[in-house]
Amino acid sequence: MATSSSDGSCTAPADFQLSSELEDASSRLSMNLLKCPLCHNSRRIFYCRQCVQNGDFIHSNTVYSERFADKQMRLIRLKAARAQLEEKCMKALERHKQRDKLVP
């Protein structure tokens, strides 16, 4: 319900005077919730530098429970398997080309 001010107008005040105590409380709150540079979510707890360097962290969503280091190892193994398969295919293609050259 709107109340009138002492001058009789029914408009809301244009500027509010906030106490420094309220400003300090809001700055403390914003300091506790920092944005993660990876997922851009507000968090209070971040991993230490050594854990990040070792890949010893997981996604904040529990659906993805695999550690980053494990994901990296899996990626390395997949890349190696892909390279082996590519080499095998290249050899088979070369044999096929050689056979096509021999057959008139």
Number of C-alpha atoms within 10 A of each C-alpha: 2 7 10 10 11 7 6 8 9 11 10 11 7 5 6 7 5 8 8 9 8 10 11 11 11 12 10 11 11 13 11 13 13 15 15 13 8 7 10 9 12 13 13 12 10 12 11 10 10 9 11 14 11 10 15 16 18 17 13 11 7 8 7 9 11 13 13 16 16 14 13 12 11 12 12 12 12 12 12 12 12 12 12 12 12 12 12 12 12 12 12 12 12 12 12 11 11 11 11 10 9 7 6 5
